[in-house]
């Protein structure tokens, strides 16, 4: 397995970080704005905590898999991230 260079690691990190920040801001603002408007009132501290848990759950289970999927489809300058699954037949067997 080829180890990515420091510059390539920075490109991958930037790819993931800026998408997470933008999407998290969008999801937080949308849910944070919609809930008080829908229920016609302010959100209590307990409800705010549950709202944040909901937002992070949507981000972790719904959006992060999508972002990671796009990581494998993007052509970076000079390299591409490839996902390769090891099969059981390809793995070496240990004999005792």
C-alpha positions in Angstrom: 0.0 0.0 0.0 1.4 3.4 -1.0 1.5 6.0 1.8 0.0 9.3 0.8 2.3 12.4 0.9 1.7 15.2 3.4 0.3 17.4 0.7 -2.2 14.7 -0.4 -3.3 14.2 3.2 -3.9 17.9 3.5 -6.0 17.8 0.4 -8.1 14.9 1.8 -8.5 16.6 5.1 -9.6 19.9 3.5 -12.1 17.9 1.3 -13.7 16.4 4.4 -13.5 19.4 6.8 -15.0 22.1 4.6 -17.9 19.9 3.5 -18.7 18.9 7.1 -18.6 22.6 8.3 -20.8 23.9 5.5 -23.3 21.0 5.7 -23.4 21.2 9.6 -24.0 24.9 9.5 -26.8 24.4 6.9 -28.4 21.5 8.9 -28.1 23.4 12.2 -29.6 26.6 10.8 -32.4 24.8 9.0 -33.4 22.7 12.0 -32.7 25.4 14.5 -34.9 27.8 12.5 -37.6 25.4 11.6 -38.4 23.9 15.0 -39.3 27.2 16.8 -41.3 28.3 13.7 -43.2 25.0 13.5 -44.0 24.9 17.2 -44.5 28.7 17.4 -42.3 29.4 20.3 -38.9 29.3 21.8 -36.9 26.2 22.4 -36.1 25.3 26.1 -32.7 24.2 27.2 -33.7 20.5 27.3 -35.2 20.7 23.9 -32.1 22.5 22.6 -30.0 19.6 23.8 -32.2 17.1 22.0 -32.2 19.3 18.9 -28.4 19.2 18.9 -28.3 15.4 19.4 -30.7 15.2 16.4 -28.6 17.5 14.3 -25.4 15.5 15.0 -27.2 12.2 14.4 -28.4 13.4 11.0 -24.8 14.6 10.2 -23.2 11.4 11.4 -25.6 8.8 10.0 -27.0 10.6 7.0 -24.5 13.1 5.6 -21.1 11.7 6.5 -21.6 8.5 4.5 -22.6 10.7 1.5 -19.5 12.8 1.9 -17.3 9.7 2.1 -18.9 8.3 -1.0 -18.1 11.4 -2.9 -14.5 11.2 -1.6 -14.0 8.0 -3.7 -15.5 9.6 -6.8 -13.5 12.8 -6.8 -10.4 13.2 -9.0 -7.8 15.1 -6.9 -4.9 16.8 -8.7 -2.4 14.0 -9.2 -4.2 11.2 -7.3 -7.5 9.5 -6.6 -8.7 7.7 -3.5 -9.5 4.1 -4.2 -11.4 1.7 -1.8 -10.2 -1.8 -2.1 -11.8 -4.6 -0.1 -9.6 -7.6 1.0 -11.3 -10.9 0.2 -10.8 -13.9 2.3 -9.1 -15.8 -0.6 -6.6 -13.0 -1.0 -5.6 -12.9 2.7 -2.7 -15.2 3.6 -3.5 -18.2 5.8 -1.6 -18.9 8.9 -0.6 -22.5 9.4 0.4 -23.8 12.8 
